[in-house]
Amino acid sequence: MTGLNSSGQSSFQLIIPLILVLFLLIGFATLIPALSTTKTLGLVAGLVIFVVSFMSTEIALYILIFSMLLSPEFIVGGTGGAALGRGVTLRLDDFILLIIGFTWLAKMSINKDLGLFLRTPLNKPIAYYILVCLISTLLGALFGRVQLKTGFFFVLKYFEYMIVYFMVVNHLENKRQVRNYLWAMLITCAIVSLVAIVQIPGGGRVSAPFEGEAGEPNTLGGYLLLMISMTIGIFLTSGSFRNRLIYGGLIVLFFIPLLFTQSRGTYVALFPAIITFLFLSEKKKFIFAAMVVIGLSLPFIAPRAAKERVSFTFGQGRLRTDVVEIGGVKLDTSTSARLFSWISASRDWIKHPFLGFGVTGYRFLDAQYFRVMLETGFMGLILFSILIITIFKKARNSFNVSANDFEKGLSMGYMAGFIGLLFHGLGANTFIIVRIMEPFWFLTAMVVMFPELSDDRPHAGNPGLLNRE
């Protein structure tokens, strides 16, 4: 009887993906006649990625890594609320992530031993924060503060970033994969940096590829800040001269476009990131000496555009009366407007202090923590803080139990980048920007899982941490 049940269950598990594939083929055949050549090629590419993902999730994750920064984006419809008519932005990697997730569900239907999520310390904080985002947005829609479609898509994108974490956690099997994924991310960043450097002669602020005419220099700055921190971490712990030479070259390559982003928020965030290495690294004297040399050299080697951008902050509002003055120094109109918006937001928060206005229910605010507070209230801010603290604790634990130099460099660089992003979030919506958050959550998964992985065997760590849910 048991054999019969097992046989029946196996047959049922095989039938589900066959049905899914049948529906895909029917849909494919129905859509092709009505599609243009470009859309047909896109649909075929999606089907190819689906097949590849089903055969090898590892290859699919490499595709995802390169698509994070190297995929085009487009606006779907107009939106209101916090988006201020910008629309919901979709990118190629959104669809790639959807395809990978779909193939994971198909695999689970075949192999009952595969669970949806591994149980990690971040699961509950992520779930609670997404839940409060969802509740506050539904309440905002109920009372007319949120356009339901807009709020739903924004919350879905918040969760999408974190799905990257769960995807990587579920598929990491050994430390070799971590090294390979990290190298894929460094190669991607090198390509992005070269594309940004090519933009320099044209003047203006550089941005990542495929960001339209305006671009988002601050986004590129945050991404480069994270990747520079990761590279410095493994540079400081590498025992090979050849590797240190490669990592050093990459740091210089990444740092050049960072300067030309002219992102003042990134410049400020870079300091706490570097100071983090002073506390964590054993090479404190080397780091301090490097900081002194670079600090003294910057006025001479920094590009004129970067120096003008910094001086503009304190010079543009000198003769104005409608700007913020701190310690006798008048700030520029842009920085002053941002500070005034924070003051206004603090006053408006009192209107809905517990669960906020809902995601996209308040006007656009370019400051992560004020945005969390306004959109999800005191409850959301507390849960967001718990998530941030849990991430930091887990990264610190990974650093403390590091078994070799690479592990120590990986976790140290991650912590420095994480702290840098926390400061970056003072003047940007850092933790909801897709081009920063997808690499961030991918790296978070690697740092969380690294202590639990063996060199070449699947999940040989703490069974309490790695239970399937």
C-alpha positions as CSV (number, residue, x, y, z in Angstrom):
1,M,0.0,0.0,0.0
2,T,2.9,2.3,0.9
3,G,4.5,1.5,-2.5
4,L,1.2,2.3,-4.2
5,N,0.9,5.7,-2.4
6,S,4.5,6.6,-3.2
7,S,4.0,5.6,-6.8
8,G,0.8,7.7,-7.0
9,Q,2.5,10.6,-5.4
10,S,5.4,10.4,-7.8
11,S,3.1,10.3,-10.7
12,F,1.2,13.3,-9.4
13,Q,4.4,15.2,-8.9
14,L,5.4,14.5,-12.5
15,I,2.0,15.4,-13.9
16,I,2.1,19.0,-12.4
17,P,5.1,20.2,-14.3
18,L,3.9,18.5,-17.5
19,I,0.6,20.4,-17.2
20,L,2.5,23.7,-16.5
21,V,4.7,23.1,-19.7
22,L,1.5,22.3,-21.7
23,F,-0.1,25.6,-20.6
24,L,3.1,27.4,-21.5
25,L,3.2,25.8,-25.0
26,I,-0.5,26.6,-25.6
27,G,0.1,30.2,-24.5
28,F,3.2,30.4,-26.6
29,A,1.4,29.2,-29.7
30,T,-1.5,31.6,-29.1
31,L,0.6,34.7,-28.6
32,I,3.2,34.3,-31.4
33,P,0.8,35.3,-34.3
34,A,-0.1,38.6,-32.4
35,L,3.4,39.6,-31.5
36,S,6.0,41.6,-33.2
37,T,9.4,40.1,-34.1
38,T,11.1,41.7,-31.1
39,K,8.5,40.5,-28.7
40,T,8.6,37.0,-30.2
41,L,12.3,36.9,-29.7
42,G,11.8,38.0,-26.1
43,L,9.3,35.3,-25.6
44,V,11.6,32.7,-27.0
45,A,14.5,34.0,-24.8
46,G,12.2,33.6,-21.8
47,L,11.4,30.0,-22.8
48,V,15.1,29.3,-23.2
49,I,15.8,30.8,-19.8
50,F,13.0,28.7,-18.3
51,V,14.5,25.5,-19.8
52,V,18.0,26.4,-18.7
53,S,16.8,27.3,-15.2
54,F,14.9,24.0,-14.9
55,M,18.0,22.1,-15.9
56,S,20.5,24.2,-13.9
57,T,19.5,26.8,-11.3
58,E,23.2,27.7,-10.9
59,I,23.4,28.8,-14.5
60,A,20.2,30.8,-14.0
61,L,21.7,32.6,-11.0
62,Y,24.7,33.6,-13.1
63,I,22.2,35.0,-15.7
64,L,20.5,36.9,-12.9
65,I,23.9,38.3,-11.6
66,F,24.7,39.8,-15.0
67,S,21.2,41.1,-15.6
68,M,21.1,43.0,-12.3
69,L,23.0,46.0,-13.7
70,L,23.1,45.2,-17.4
71,S,19.4,44.9,-18.2
72,P,17.1,47.6,-19.7
73,E,14.2,49.0,-17.8
74,F,10.8,50.4,-18.9
75,I,7.9,52.2,-17.3
76,V,4.5,50.4,-17.1
77,G,1.6,52.8,-16.8
78,G,1.3,56.0,-14.7
79,T,1.2,56.0,-11.0
80,G,0.3,58.4,-8.3
81,G,1.3,58.7,-4.6
82,A,4.9,58.5,-3.8
83,A,5.9,57.8,-7.3
84,L,4.7,61.2,-8.5
85,G,3.7,59.9,-11.9
86,R,6.9,58.0,-12.6
87,G,5.1,54.7,-13.1
88,V,6.0,51.2,-12.1
89,T,9.5,50.4,-13.4
90,L,10.0,46.9,-14.7
91,R,13.4,45.5,-15.9
92,L,14.6,42.4,-17.7
93,D,15.8,40.8,-14.4
94,D,12.3,41.1,-13.0
95,F,11.2,38.6,-15.6
96,I,14.3,36.5,-15.2
97,L,13.7,36.3,-11.4
98,L,10.0,35.4,-12.1
99,I,11.2,32.6,-14.5
100,I,13.7,31.3,-12.0
101,G,11.0,31.3,-9.2
102,F,8.6,29.5,-11.5
103,T,11.1,26.8,-12.3
104,W,11.8,26.4,-8.5
105,L,8.1,25.8,-7.9
106,A,8.1,23.2,-10.8
107,K,11.2,21.5,-9.2
108,M,9.4,21.3,-5.9
109,S,6.5,19.6,-7.4
110,I,8.8,16.9,-8.7
111,N,11.1,16.6,-5.7
112,K,9.2,16.6,-2.4
113,D,12.5,16.9,-0.4
114,L,12.9,20.5,-1.8
115,G,11.3,23.0,0.5
116,L,10.2,26.5,-0.4
117,F,12.6,28.3,2.0
118,L,15.6,27.4,4.1
119,R,15.1,28.5,7.7
120,T,17.5,31.3,8.4
121,P,17.6,34.1,11.0
122,L,16.3,36.6,8.5
123,N,13.1,34.8,7.5
124,K,10.9,36.1,10.2
125,P,12.2,39.7,10.2
126,I,11.7,39.8,6.4
127,A,8.2,38.3,6.7
128,Y,7.1,40.7,9.4
129,Y,8.4,43.7,7.5
130,I,6.7,42.7,4.3
131,L,3.5,42.0,6.2
132,V,3.4,45.5,7.8
133,C,4.0,47.0,4.3
134,L,1.1,45.0,2.9
135,I,-1.3,45.9,5.8
136,S,-0.4,49.6,5.8
137,T,-0.9,49.7,2.0
138,L,-4.2,47.9,2.1
139,L,-5.4,50.3,4.8
140,G,-4.1,53.2,2.8
141,A,-6.1,52.0,-0.3
142,L,-9.2,51.5,1.9
143,F,-9.1,55.1,3.0
144,G,-8.2,56.5,-0.4
145,R,-4.5,57.4,0.4
146,V,-3.1,54.8,-1.9
147,Q,-3.9,53.7,-5.5
148,L,-4.2,50.0,-4.9
149,K,-2.5,49.0,-8.2
150,T,0.5,51.2,-7.5
151,G,0.9,50.2,-3.9
152,F,0.6,46.5,-4.7
153,F,3.3,46.7,-7.4
154,F,5.7,48.6,-5.2
155,V,5.2,46.2,-2.3
156,L,5.7,43.3,-4.7
157,K,9.0,44.8,-5.9
158,Y,10.1,45.2,-2.2
159,F,9.5,41.5,-1.8
160,E,11.1,40.7,-5.1
161,Y,14.5,42.1,-3.8
162,M,14.3,39.7,-0.8
163,I,13.3,36.8,-3.1
164,V,16.8,37.1,-4.5
165,Y,18.0,36.3,-0.9
166,F,15.8,33.2,-0.7
167,M,16.8,32.0,-4.2
168,V,20.5,32.1,-3.4
169,V,20.1,30.6,0.1
170,N,18.2,27.7,-1.3
171,H,20.7,27.0,-4.0
172,L,24.1,27.5,-2.3
173,E,25.7,24.1,-1.7
174,N,29.4,24.8,-1.3
175,K,32.0,27.5,-0.8
176,R,33.3,27.2,-4.4
177,Q,29.9,28.5,-5.6
178,V,30.3,31.6,-3.3
179,R,33.7,32.4,-4.8
180,N,32.4,31.9,-8.4
181,Y,29.3,34.1,-7.8
182,L,31.4,36.8,-6.2
183,W,33.7,36.8,-9.2
184,A,30.7,37.1,-11.5
185,M,29.5,40.1,-9.5
186,L,33.0,41.7,-9.8
187,I,33.1,41.1,-13.5
188,T,29.6,42.7,-13.8
189,C,30.8,45.7,-11.8
190,A,33.9,46.0,-14.0
191,I,31.6,46.1,-17.1
192,V,29.4,48.7,-15.5
193,S,32.4,50.8,-14.5
194,L,33.8,50.7,-18.0
195,V,30.5,51.8,-19.4
196,A,30.3,54.7,-16.9
197,I,33.9,55.7,-17.7
198,V,33.1,56.0,-21.4
199,Q,30.4,58.5,-20.4
200,I,32.9,60.9,-18.7
201,P,34.1,62.7,-21.8
202,G,30.5,63.7,-22.6
203,G,30.3,65.7,-19.4
204,G,27.6,65.6,-16.8
205,R,27.1,62.9,-14.1
206,V,27.7,59.2,-15.0
207,S,25.1,56.5,-14.4
208,A,24.7,52.8,-14.9
209,P,23.8,51.3,-18.3
210,F,20.2,51.3,-19.5
211,E,18.9,54.0,-17.2
212,G,17.5,56.3,-19.9
213,E,18.5,59.9,-20.7
214,A,18.4,61.3,-17.2
215,G,20.0,58.3,-15.4
216,E,20.4,57.8,-11.7
217,P,24.0,58.7,-10.6
218,N,23.1,58.3,-6.9
219,T,22.0,54.7,-7.6
220,L,25.3,53.9,-9.4
221,G,27.1,55.6,-6.4
222,G,25.4,53.3,-3.9
223,Y,26.1,50.2,-6.0
224,L,29.8,51.1,-6.5
225,L,30.1,51.8,-2.7
226,L,28.9,48.3,-1.9
227,M,31.1,46.6,-4.5
228,I,34.2,48.7,-3.6
229,S,33.7,47.7,0.0
230,M,33.5,44.0,-0.9
231,T,36.6,44.3,-3.0
232,I,38.6,46.1,-0.3
233,G,37.6,43.4,2.2
234,I,39.0,40.5,0.1
235,F,42.0,42.7,-0.9
236,L,43.0,43.2,2.7
237,T,42.8,39.5,3.6
238,S,44.3,38.1,0.4
239,G,47.6,36.3,0.8
240,S,48.5,36.2,-2.9
241,F,50.4,39.1,-4.4
242,R,48.8,38.4,-7.8
243,N,45.3,38.5,-6.3
244,R,46.0,41.7,-4.4
245,L,47.1,43.2,-7.7
246,I,43.9,42.2,-9.4
247,Y,41.7,43.4,-6.5
248,G,43.7,46.6,-6.2
249,G,43.1,47.3,-9.9
250,L,39.4,46.6,-9.6
251,I,39.2,49.0,-6.7
252,V,40.7,51.8,-8.8
253,L,38.5,50.9,-11.7
254,F,35.3,51.1,-9.5
255,F,36.5,54.3,-7.8
256,I,36.9,56.3,-10.9
257,P,33.2,56.3,-12.0
258,L,32.2,56.7,-8.3
259,L,33.9,60.1,-8.3
260,F,32.2,61.1,-11.5
261,T,28.7,60.2,-10.2
262,Q,29.0,63.5,-8.3
263,S,26.8,61.9,-5.6
264,R,27.4,63.7,-2.4
265,G,25.5,61.1,-0.5
266,T,27.9,58.5,-1.8
267,Y,30.9,60.6,-0.9
268,V,29.7,60.9,2.7
269,A,28.8,57.2,3.0
270,L,32.2,56.2,1.8
271,F,33.8,57.5,5.0
272,P,32.0,55.3,7.5
273,A,32.5,52.3,5.2
274,I,36.3,52.9,5.2
275,I,36.3,53.5,8.9
276,T,34.7,50.2,9.4
277,F,37.8,48.5,8.1
278,L,39.8,50.3,10.8
279,F,37.8,48.5,13.4
280,L,37.6,45.1,11.8
281,S,40.9,44.6,9.9
282,E,44.2,43.5,11.4
283,K,46.0,45.9,9.0
284,K,44.9,49.0,10.8
285,K,48.2,50.9,10.3
286,F,48.1,50.2,6.5
287,I,44.5,51.4,6.3
288,F,45.1,54.5,8.3
289,A,48.2,55.4,6.2
290,A,46.2,54.8,3.0
291,M,43.4,57.0,4.3
292,V,45.8,59.8,5.1
293,V,47.6,59.6,1.7
294,I,44.3,59.5,-0.2
295,G,42.8,62.3,2.0
296,L,45.7,64.6,1.3
297,S,45.8,63.7,-2.4
298,L,42.1,64.1,-3.2
299,P,42.2,67.9,-3.5
300,F,44.8,67.4,-6.3
301,I,43.6,64.2,-8.0
302,A,39.8,64.5,-7.7
303,P,38.1,65.5,-10.9
304,R,37.0,69.1,-11.1
305,A,33.4,68.1,-11.5
306,A,33.5,66.3,-8.1
307,K,35.2,69.2,-6.4
308,E,32.7,71.7,-7.8
309,R,29.8,69.5,-6.7
310,V,31.1,69.5,-3.1
311,S,31.8,73.2,-3.0
312,F,28.4,73.9,-4.5
313,T,26.8,72.5,-1.4
314,F,28.3,75.2,0.8
315,G,28.7,78.0,-1.7
316,Q,25.5,78.2,-3.8
317,G,23.2,79.4,-0.9
318,R,25.7,82.0,0.5
319,L,23.6,85.0,-0.6
320,R,20.2,83.4,-0.1
321,T,17.8,83.7,2.9
322,D,15.6,80.7,2.0
323,V,18.2,78.0,2.7
324,V,19.2,76.0,5.8
325,E,22.1,77.4,7.8
326,I,24.2,75.1,10.1
327,G,26.9,76.5,12.2
328,G,27.0,79.7,10.2
329,V,27.3,77.8,6.9
330,K,24.5,78.1,4.4
331,L,23.7,75.0,2.4
332,D,22.6,74.9,-1.3
333,T,19.0,75.0,-2.3
334,S,18.8,71.3,-3.2
335,T,20.1,70.1,0.2
336,S,18.0,72.7,2.0
337,A,14.9,71.6,0.2
338,R,15.6,68.0,1.3
339,L,16.0,69.1,4.9
340,F,12.8,71.1,4.8
341,S,11.0,68.0,3.4
342,W,12.2,66.0,6.3
343,I,10.8,68.5,8.8
344,S,7.5,68.5,6.9
345,A,7.4,64.7,6.9
346,S,8.0,64.6,10.6
347,R,5.0,66.8,11.1
348,D,2.8,64.7,8.8
349,W,3.8,61.5,10.4
350,I,1.6,62.4,13.4
351,K,-1.5,62.0,11.2
352,H,-0.9,58.2,10.8
353,P,1.8,57.4,13.4
354,F,1.1,53.6,13.9
355,L,0.9,52.1,10.4
356,G,1.6,55.2,8.2
357,F,0.1,56.4,5.0
358,G,0.7,53.1,3.1
359,V,3.4,52.4,0.5
360,T,3.2,55.2,-2.1
361,G,0.5,56.9,0.0
362,Y,2.7,59.8,0.8
363,R,4.5,62.2,-1.6
364,F,7.9,61.2,-3.0
365,L,10.6,61.5,-0.3
366,D,14.2,60.8,-1.1
367,A,15.2,59.6,2.3
368,Q,15.0,55.9,3.3
369,Y,14.2,56.2,7.0
370,F,11.7,59.0,6.7
371,R,10.0,57.1,3.8
372,V,9.7,54.0,5.9
373,M,8.3,56.0,8.8
374,L,5.8,57.9,6.7
375,E,4.6,54.8,4.6
376,T,4.5,52.2,7.3
377,G,4.5,54.2,10.5
378,F,6.2,53.5,13.8
379,M,5.4,49.8,13.5
380,G,7.1,49.6,10.1
381,L,10.1,51.6,11.3
382,I,10.6,49.2,14.3
383,L,10.3,46.1,12.1
384,F,12.7,47.6,9.5
385,S,15.2,48.3,12.3
386,I,14.9,44.8,13.6
387,L,15.6,43.5,10.1
388,I,18.7,45.7,9.7
389,I,20.0,44.8,13.2
390,T,19.5,41.0,12.4
391,I,21.4,41.4,9.2
392,F,24.3,43.1,10.9
393,K,24.4,40.6,13.8
394,K,24.5,37.7,11.3
395,A,27.2,39.3,9.3
396,R,29.2,40.0,12.4
397,N,28.8,36.3,13.5
398,S,30.0,35.2,10.0
399,F,33.1,37.4,10.4
400,N,33.8,36.0,13.9
401,V,33.6,32.4,12.9
402,S,35.5,32.9,9.6
403,A,37.6,29.8,8.8
404,N,40.0,31.4,6.4
405,D,41.1,34.7,4.9
406,F,38.6,34.7,2.1
407,E,35.7,34.2,4.4
408,K,37.0,37.0,6.7
409,G,37.4,39.3,3.8
410,L,34.0,38.6,2.4
411,S,32.2,39.2,5.7
412,M,34.3,42.2,6.5
413,G,33.8,43.8,3.1
414,Y,30.1,43.1,3.4
415,M,29.8,44.8,6.8
416,A,31.7,47.9,5.6
417,G,29.4,48.1,2.5
418,F,26.3,47.6,4.6
419,I,27.3,50.4,7.0
420,G,28.0,52.6,4.0
421,L,24.6,51.9,2.6
422,L,23.0,52.7,5.9
423,F,24.5,56.2,5.7
424,H,23.7,56.4,1.9
425,G,20.1,55.9,3.0
426,L,20.0,59.2,4.8
427,G,19.7,61.0,1.4
428,A,18.3,58.3,-0.9
429,N,15.8,55.4,-0.9
430,T,18.7,53.0,-0.8
431,F,16.9,49.9,0.5
432,I,14.2,50.0,-2.2
433,I,16.5,50.8,-5.2
434,V,16.6,47.7,-7.4
435,R,20.1,48.1,-8.8
436,I,21.5,48.3,-5.2
437,M,19.2,45.9,-3.5
438,E,19.5,42.9,-5.8
439,P,23.3,42.7,-5.4
440,F,22.9,43.5,-1.7
441,W,20.5,40.6,-1.0
442,F,22.6,38.3,-3.2
443,L,25.6,39.1,-1.1
444,T,23.6,38.9,2.1
445,A,22.6,35.3,1.2
446,M,26.3,34.4,0.6
447,V,27.5,35.9,3.9
448,V,24.6,34.3,5.9
449,M,25.2,30.9,4.4
450,F,29.0,30.8,4.1
451,P,29.7,29.5,7.7
452,E,27.2,26.6,7.0
453,L,28.8,25.4,3.8
454,S,31.6,22.9,3.3
455,D,34.3,23.3,0.6
456,D,32.6,20.8,-1.8
457,R,29.7,19.1,-0.1
458,P,26.0,20.3,0.1
459,H,24.7,22.0,3.2
460,A,26.9,20.5,5.9
461,G,26.1,23.0,8.6
462,N,23.8,23.6,11.5
463,P,20.6,21.6,10.9
464,G,18.7,24.0,13.0
465,L,19.6,26.9,10.7
466,L,19.1,24.9,7.5
467,N,15.7,23.3,8.0
468,R,13.3,23.6,5.1
469,E,10.1,25.5,5.6
